[in-house]
Amino acid sequence: MDQDLNRYILMNEGKGLVPGYPKSMLDLVGKTNIAAVHGAAHKYIRGSLLSLIGSGAIKDQLFPDIDKFMRSFINNWEDKTIDIQDKTIEMAFYISFRQIIEVEADSIYKAFKEEFDKVATGTLSLAIYIPGSNYYQGLQARKKAIKILKQIIADRKASGKTHNDMLAELVGNEKTRYHLNEEQIFDQVFTILYSGYETVSITTMMAIKYLHDNPKALQQLREEHFAIRERKKPDEPIDWNDYKSMSFTRAVILETSRLATVVNGVLRKTTQDVELNGMLTQQTYNFIYNIVFEVKDSSFQKDGKYIFSQGGSTMIQASIQSLLHSILGDGWIRAWSLTNTASYLELEAGCVLERNWA
């Protein structure tokens, strides 16, 4: 894999290359989502998104809630065998959903997630508008999910009460510099929910698998989280300073992202004729650029095997760090057992984590 070509494709959006995602994803996540727009529109949508989930928002507002929701989410895991992939998909959605809609979340969560699951499935299907197809069902589910959001917005306006969540920020915060129309608001909601839907679950699952295979790394991670718990009262939540002190945890997440390659490639479309590695790529050409080998080259191998490097601020990372702390720092790490670990590509099998207090 040509590193210069890789860098050029990743770093030169707007210079003949723009995101080129499939129709099914654009229709279901939204035509104004950050992956679908470019130029000035991309800059504006990106600014709006970062105002909601950027590092500043995480530090000042989101992180305390993430830790609170995480503790609530895993509260009933005691003495159970947990499928980590299944549970972390639900966890990622639950935490994002509670950040977007806090007060009404419990009453609509089940109905909304049922529709969103269909939307997520539809994004990975062919855009064939035939009743019964995943794409068709996804479009119908998006309409139902938007109907739920519209009802919440209408009820809030009728009540006159003030709310402090992302939906309130998107709909009616006059202080923000980003004023979105209705379509953009709903697309932002779907983007936030969709962005961590698979990445958090796969990254968390694979982090646990790699830690299971590397006892020294697991022990170092344990020590980092035990040190944090020793500074705090039994039920005291972690704060921003604790989060920033998790240097080895961040290294584990970054290294897991490199080895597991959650995102296998990037989708791009040419807006003009572009020469790539001596080959002319014509205007409006769509292609997938595979980056797997870029993060798994021979420099990371030892005796033919990939090394789990121990050296190696987003809302997704904050969620994973908070989950790992809840598992590692609160007594969940006495025993590990995994299923179907012969290949990390066998993601459907998931990882099983047992909680023992002995």
PLY file of the C-alpha trace (Angstrom):
ply
format ascii 1.0
element vertex 358
property float x
property float y
property float z
element edge 356
property int vertex1
property int vertex2
end_header
0.00 0.00 0.00
1.35 3.41 -1.02
1.54 5.59 2.10
1.75 8.79 0.05
-1.40 7.87 -1.85
-3.11 6.95 1.39
-2.22 10.31 2.91
-3.30 12.19 -0.20
-6.74 10.57 -0.30
-7.35 11.04 3.42
-6.07 14.61 3.62
-7.28 16.18 0.39
-11.03 16.29 0.52
-12.20 19.18 -1.60
-9.32 18.85 -4.08
-11.15 16.67 -6.52
-12.18 14.15 -3.86
-15.32 14.24 -1.71
-17.14 11.63 0.40
-18.94 9.19 -1.88
-21.20 7.15 0.36
-23.86 4.85 -1.11
-27.43 5.97 -1.69
-28.81 3.73 1.06
-26.63 5.39 3.71
-27.34 8.90 2.45
-31.10 8.34 2.37
-31.28 6.71 5.80
-28.75 8.66 7.88
-29.67 11.82 5.98
-28.61 13.75 2.92
-27.23 16.56 5.10
-25.22 14.38 7.48
-21.53 15.23 7.82
-20.44 12.37 5.55
-22.75 13.47 2.74
-21.92 17.15 2.36
-18.72 18.93 1.44
-17.31 22.41 1.04
-18.98 25.21 3.01
-21.91 22.96 3.97
-19.53 20.38 5.44
-17.74 23.04 7.45
-21.04 24.33 8.87
-22.44 20.88 9.73
-19.10 19.84 11.22
-19.07 22.95 13.42
-22.58 22.21 14.62
-21.66 18.59 15.37
-18.50 19.52 17.28
-20.46 22.01 19.36
-22.51 19.04 20.55
-19.93 16.25 20.91
-16.51 17.92 20.63
-13.92 17.85 23.38
-15.23 21.09 24.91
-18.76 19.73 25.16
-17.50 16.41 26.54
-15.49 18.11 29.27
-18.10 20.62 30.38
-21.34 18.74 29.95
-21.32 15.24 28.47
-18.75 13.27 30.44
-20.50 13.38 33.85
-23.65 12.10 32.15
-21.76 9.42 30.23
-20.37 8.01 33.48
-23.78 8.21 35.17
-25.57 6.48 32.31
-22.80 3.85 32.08
-23.19 2.92 35.73
-26.94 2.72 35.28
-26.58 0.57 32.18
-24.31 -2.09 33.73
-26.02 -2.09 37.11
-27.82 -5.41 36.43
-24.83 -7.33 35.05
-23.85 -8.92 38.37
-23.55 -12.72 38.32
-24.37 -12.86 34.62
-22.52 -13.92 31.52
-22.54 -10.98 29.15
-22.23 -10.92 25.36
-20.01 -7.85 25.09
-20.70 -7.10 21.42
-24.46 -7.24 21.87
-24.40 -5.23 25.08
-21.99 -2.57 23.84
-24.12 -1.92 20.74
-27.01 -1.30 23.10
-24.77 0.72 25.43
-23.51 2.99 22.65
-27.03 3.70 21.47
-28.41 4.16 25.00
-25.77 6.68 26.06
-26.04 8.70 22.86
-29.83 8.61 23.02
-29.87 9.84 26.64
-27.58 12.70 25.66
-29.92 13.70 22.83
-33.22 13.23 24.69
-32.89 13.06 28.46
-36.23 13.65 30.16
-38.45 11.69 27.76
-35.87 8.98 26.99
-37.29 6.18 29.14
-40.82 6.48 27.72
-39.78 6.33 24.04
-36.47 4.44 24.12
-37.79 1.01 23.19
-39.99 2.25 20.33
-37.29 4.53 18.92
-34.52 1.92 19.09
-36.72 -0.61 17.33
-37.04 1.78 14.40
-33.39 2.85 14.49
-32.19 -0.76 14.30
-34.05 -1.05 10.99
-32.45 2.19 9.79
-28.96 0.90 10.67
-29.60 -2.40 8.86
-30.90 -0.54 5.83
-27.74 1.56 5.48
-25.77 -1.58 4.64
-28.20 -2.84 2.02
-28.78 -2.19 -1.67
-31.01 0.81 -2.33
-33.87 -1.25 -3.75
-37.24 0.31 -2.96
-39.33 -2.84 -2.78
-41.65 -3.60 0.16
-39.91 -6.05 2.46
-36.35 -5.07 1.50
-34.04 -3.78 4.22
-33.74 -0.46 2.40
-37.53 -0.06 2.20
-38.00 -1.02 5.84
-35.22 1.39 6.81
-36.94 4.30 5.06
-40.25 3.52 6.74
-38.48 3.23 10.10
-36.75 6.60 9.59
-40.14 8.23 8.99
-41.51 6.70 12.20
-38.44 7.76 14.20
-38.73 11.33 12.89
-42.41 11.32 13.83
-41.40 10.48 17.40
-38.87 13.33 17.44
-41.40 15.78 16.03
-43.88 14.84 18.75
-41.28 15.45 21.45
-40.41 18.85 19.97
-44.10 19.80 19.78
-44.75 18.67 23.36
-41.77 20.65 24.60
-42.91 23.81 22.84
-46.41 23.39 24.27
-45.12 22.90 27.82
-42.76 25.86 27.74
-40.29 23.98 29.94
-36.53 24.35 29.52
-34.50 21.28 28.62
-30.77 20.75 28.74
-29.97 18.12 26.14
-28.74 17.95 22.56
-32.21 18.13 21.03
-32.90 21.36 22.89
-29.54 22.68 21.71
-30.36 21.84 18.10
-33.91 23.15 18.13
-33.98 26.29 20.16
-30.72 27.56 21.59
-30.43 31.17 20.43
-26.88 31.41 21.80
-25.48 28.90 19.31
-23.95 30.15 16.09
-25.31 27.17 14.20
-28.97 27.41 13.22
-30.17 24.30 11.40
-33.38 23.64 9.53
-35.64 20.73 10.43
-34.03 18.28 8.02
-30.54 19.13 9.26
-31.63 18.73 12.89
-32.96 15.22 12.30
-29.91 14.27 10.24
-27.64 15.41 13.09
-29.59 13.21 15.51
-29.24 10.19 13.22
-25.55 10.94 12.64
-24.76 11.02 16.37
-26.65 7.80 17.01
-25.22 6.02 13.97
-21.59 7.07 14.48
-21.05 4.94 17.57
-23.51 2.17 16.75
-20.97 -0.37 15.50
-17.61 1.27 16.23
-18.00 1.36 20.01
-19.22 -2.23 20.24
-16.53 -3.71 17.98
-13.72 -1.65 19.52
-14.77 -2.55 23.07
-15.19 -6.22 22.21
-11.81 -6.41 20.52
-10.10 -4.47 23.33
-11.31 -7.12 25.76
-10.14 -9.89 23.42
-6.66 -8.34 23.04
-6.38 -7.73 26.79
-7.35 -11.34 27.42
-4.53 -12.41 25.10
-2.03 -10.00 26.71
-2.02 -10.47 30.53
0.73 -7.88 31.07
-1.29 -5.21 29.28
-4.39 -6.23 31.23
-2.52 -5.97 34.54
-1.18 -2.52 33.66
-4.69 -1.41 32.74
-6.03 -2.80 36.01
-3.43 -0.88 37.98
-4.33 2.36 36.21
-8.01 2.02 37.07
-7.44 0.72 40.59
-5.29 3.79 41.25
-8.20 6.01 40.21
-10.66 4.14 42.45
-8.31 4.40 45.43
-8.53 8.19 45.19
-12.32 8.17 45.27
-15.18 7.15 47.49
-16.96 3.85 46.65
-19.83 5.39 44.67
-18.08 8.56 43.55
-18.17 8.95 39.76
-15.08 9.63 37.70
-14.52 13.18 36.50
-12.67 14.87 33.65
-9.32 14.76 35.47
-9.73 11.01 35.94
-10.56 10.63 32.27
-7.46 12.57 31.23
-5.28 10.47 33.53
-6.20 7.23 31.69
-3.19 7.41 29.40
-2.71 3.67 29.07
-6.43 3.14 28.51
-6.29 5.54 25.59
-3.26 3.68 24.22
-5.23 0.42 24.43
-8.17 1.95 22.55
-5.95 3.42 19.84
-4.01 0.18 19.44
-7.25 -1.81 19.30
-8.51 0.51 16.57
-5.30 -0.12 14.62
-5.32 -3.90 14.97
-9.06 -4.53 14.67
-9.48 -2.05 11.80
-13.09 -1.22 12.60
-13.19 1.01 9.50
-11.74 -0.99 6.62
-11.71 1.80 4.07
-13.05 5.16 3.00
-15.57 5.88 0.28
-14.74 8.74 -2.07
-16.14 10.30 -5.23
-14.18 12.39 -7.70
-15.52 15.83 -8.64
-12.98 16.22 -11.42
-10.45 14.09 -13.26
-7.80 13.10 -10.68
-4.52 11.27 -11.23
-3.84 8.69 -8.51
-0.60 6.74 -8.69
-0.24 7.46 -12.38
-3.78 6.34 -13.18
-6.47 8.79 -14.30
-9.63 8.58 -12.21
-12.46 10.23 -14.10
-14.95 12.76 -12.75
-17.96 11.40 -10.75
-16.13 8.06 -10.27
-16.98 6.32 -6.98
-14.45 4.09 -5.29
-13.59 2.45 -1.99
-10.03 3.00 -0.80
-8.99 0.11 1.43
-6.77 1.19 4.34
-6.48 -2.17 6.14
-2.93 -2.89 4.99
-1.86 0.63 5.89
-2.38 -0.11 9.58
-1.26 -3.73 9.41
2.03 -3.54 7.57
5.11 -5.64 8.37
6.57 -3.07 10.76
3.93 -4.12 13.29
4.70 -7.83 13.03
6.87 -10.14 15.11
7.37 -13.79 14.16
4.59 -13.44 11.61
2.05 -12.17 14.14
0.74 -8.68 14.75
2.00 -7.04 17.92
-0.35 -5.51 20.43
1.71 -2.40 21.08
1.36 -0.92 24.56
2.65 2.49 23.50
0.45 3.43 21.03
-11.22 13.19 22.59
-14.08 12.02 21.29
-17.49 11.04 22.67
-16.89 7.50 21.40
-13.52 7.26 23.17
-14.99 8.74 26.36
-17.74 6.10 26.29
-15.25 3.25 25.84
-12.97 4.59 28.58
-15.90 4.94 30.96
-17.06 1.38 30.22
-13.57 -0.06 30.70
-13.29 1.80 34.00
-16.67 0.47 35.15
-15.54 -3.07 34.30
-11.94 -2.82 35.51
-12.20 -0.40 38.40
-15.29 -1.75 40.11
-14.34 -5.39 40.54
-15.44 -6.98 37.27
-12.09 -8.34 36.17
-11.47 -11.42 38.26
-12.29 -13.83 35.43
-12.40 -13.64 31.65
-13.74 -16.18 29.21
-14.07 -15.78 25.46
-15.90 -17.64 22.74
-14.76 -18.22 19.15
-11.52 -16.26 19.38
-9.69 -18.13 16.61
-10.05 -15.08 14.37
-10.95 -11.54 15.34
-12.95 -11.38 12.10
-15.55 -13.69 13.66
-17.35 -10.74 15.18
-20.80 -12.26 15.26
-19.77 -14.66 18.01
-18.98 -11.78 20.33
-16.97 -11.85 23.53
-18.25 -13.15 26.82
-17.20 -11.47 30.04
-17.94 -13.01 33.42
-18.21 -10.96 36.57
-16.85 -12.66 39.69
-16.34 -10.95 43.04
-14.01 -13.49 44.66
0 1
1 2
2 3
3 4
4 5
5 6
6 7
7 8
8 9
9 10
10 11
11 12
12 13
13 14
14 15
15 16
16 17
17 18
18 19
19 20
20 21
21 22
22 23
23 24
24 25
25 26
26 27
27 28
28 29
29 30
30 31
31 32
32 33
33 34
34 35
35 36
36 37
37 38
38 39
39 40
40 41
41 42
42 43
43 44
44 45
45 46
46 47
47 48
48 49
49 50
50 51
51 52
52 53
53 54
54 55
55 56
56 57
57 58
58 59
59 60
60 61
61 62
62 63
63 64
64 65
65 66
66 67
67 68
68 69
69 70
70 71
71 72
72 73
73 74
74 75
75 76
76 77
77 78
78 79
79 80
80 81
81 82
82 83
83 84
84 85
85 86
86 87
87 88
88 89
89 90
90 91
91 92
92 93
93 94
94 95
95 96
96 97
97 98
98 99
99 100
100 101
101 102
102 103
103 104
104 105
105 106
106 107
107 108
108 109
109 110
110 111
111 112
112 113
113 114
114 115
115 116
116 117
117 118
118 119
119 120
120 121
121 122
122 123
123 124
124 125
125 126
126 127
127 128
128 129
129 130
130 131
131 132
132 133
133 134
134 135
135 136
136 137
137 138
138 139
139 140
140 141
141 142
142 143
143 144
144 145
145 146
146 147
147 148
148 149
149 150
150 151
151 152
152 153
153 154
154 155
155 156
156 157
157 158
158 159
159 160
160 161
161 162
162 163
163 164
164 165
165 166
166 167
167 168
168 169
169 170
170 171
171 172
172 173
173 174
174 175
175 176
176 177
177 178
178 179
179 180
180 181
181 182
182 183
183 184
184 185
185 186
186 187
187 188
188 189
189 190
190 191
191 192
192 193
193 194
194 195
195 196
196 197
197 198
198 199
199 200
200 201
201 202
202 203
203 204
204 205
205 206
206 207
207 208
208 209
209 210
210 211
211 212
212 213
213 214
214 215
215 216
216 217
217 218
218 219
219 220
220 221
221 222
222 223
223 224
224 225
225 226
226 227
227 228
228 229
229 230
230 231
231 232
232 233
233 234
234 235
235 236
236 237
237 238
238 239
239 240
240 241
241 242
242 243
243 244
244 245
245 246
246 247
247 248
248 249
249 250
250 251
251 252
252 253
253 254
254 255
255 256
256 257
257 258
258 259
259 260
260 261
261 262
262 263
263 264
264 265
265 266
266 267
267 268
268 269
269 270
270 271
271 272
272 273
273 274
274 275
275 276
276 277
277 278
278 279
279 280
280 281
281 282
282 283
283 284
284 285
285 286
286 287
287 288
288 289
289 290
290 291
291 292
292 293
293 294
294 295
295 296
296 297
297 298
298 299
299 300
300 301
301 302
302 303
303 304
304 305
305 306
306 307
307 308
308 309
309 310
310 311
312 313
313 314
314 315
315 316
316 317
317 318
318 319
319 320
320 321
321 322
322 323
323 324
324 325
325 326
326 327
327 328
328 329
329 330
330 331
331 332
332 333
333 334
334 335
335 336
336 337
337 338
338 339
339 340
340 341
341 342
342 343
343 344
344 345
345 346
346 347
347 348
348 349
349 350
350 351
351 352
352 353
353 354
354 355
355 356
356 357
